[in-house]
Amino acid sequence: MRASIALFLLYGRLVLASRGDISTPYQECTSVCRRVHSCPSSFSHQRWTSGDCFWCKYDCMWNAVAVFSSQGLPIPQFHGKWPFYSTFWAQEPASAIFSLLNLLTVNEMRRRVQRLGEGNEERTEYSVMRRVWIGYTIVGIVTWVCSTWFHCTDHLWSERADYFTAFAFVLYANYAALLFTFPSLRRGWRSSGISTVCLLFYLRHVSNMSSHFDYGWNMALCIGCSVCTLLTYLVYLFRRWRRFGSLSSLRRSDRMLLLVLTWTVAAVSMELHDFVPFFFSVDAHALFHAATIPLPLFTAHFLELNHRESGFEYAKIV
Ligand SMILES: *[C@@H]1O[C@H](CO)[C@@H](O)[C@H](O)[C@H]1NC(C)=O
């Protein structure tokens, strides 16, 4: 982020040096914001993320973009972010809308999972996994509500809510994958053990990040958990493959799981791109949110297929 601000200042200097002016238009403009709206001197202060200071800085950004374009210079980043069209209801409208759509599909998954195994509640093997998946969709719903909130208004609380619920969702996915792949973990003390370990791990992370937030560390943990989830399902698929003898004889549910895993990896890789947002509205992060919209539906389909195919097998394994 600092590098891009430095680069921006350098560009500005070059532009204006040719006109005999040493200050940059963006700096000059935001210092007017400071005078008019008494905005704080440091841009990392919360007051810059919403209200008068946000919109004043927003106008300065587009003024600077206009200056850059008129000089034929590339579009700069501002404080580590590409310029973005904001509306009165959302600072990042595309990401907010895609988060809402994710909320709808994960709620649809909740509905479908709740129907699964209805009438089989007396069989604990069913009801444990059913409860785990319902829990997963509820964590997902909270996550997407917070994500929508964060993309509408960026401030300290919405940001923390977004990051902490996203981590909960990723960790819960790992927990569900373990219980799904290793049915023996669903029984008795093992099940309470693994739930407690996950909960303590989560609380420790949240309390650590609340005292000093570290984006890199948070991201590293999210990626680490996701890789564990992926590996767990690969173990599951490997066992299925060994059992059925060949890839072609894998059941429909297994192929659906492969689709879910491949789609997830492809969606996450969207985040790795960095480009000037399309129409200054759809950036890499918005594309990532768009790509994950169908995932809960695929996952629900996978669980339904799996439930149909192996209904009788739970009894044998447990
Ligand atoms: C707390 O976060 C820091 C990174 O900011 C990390 O290095 C450290 O290991 C974390 N501690 C715990 C107990 O998770």
The ligand as an ORCA input file, in Angstrom:
! r2SCAN-3c Opt
* xyz 0 1
  C      -0.959    -13.626     16.987
  O      -0.774    -12.964     15.755
  C       0.584    -12.858     15.337
  C       0.588    -12.116     14.024
  O       0.069    -10.844     14.187
  C       1.197    -14.216     15.182
  O       2.558    -14.120     14.791
  C       1.084    -14.980     16.473
  O       1.589    -16.299     16.309
  C      -0.355    -15.018     16.918
  N      -0.446    -15.643     18.219
  C      -1.364    -16.570     18.497
  C      -1.343    -17.063     19.900
  O      -2.138    -16.992     17.672
*
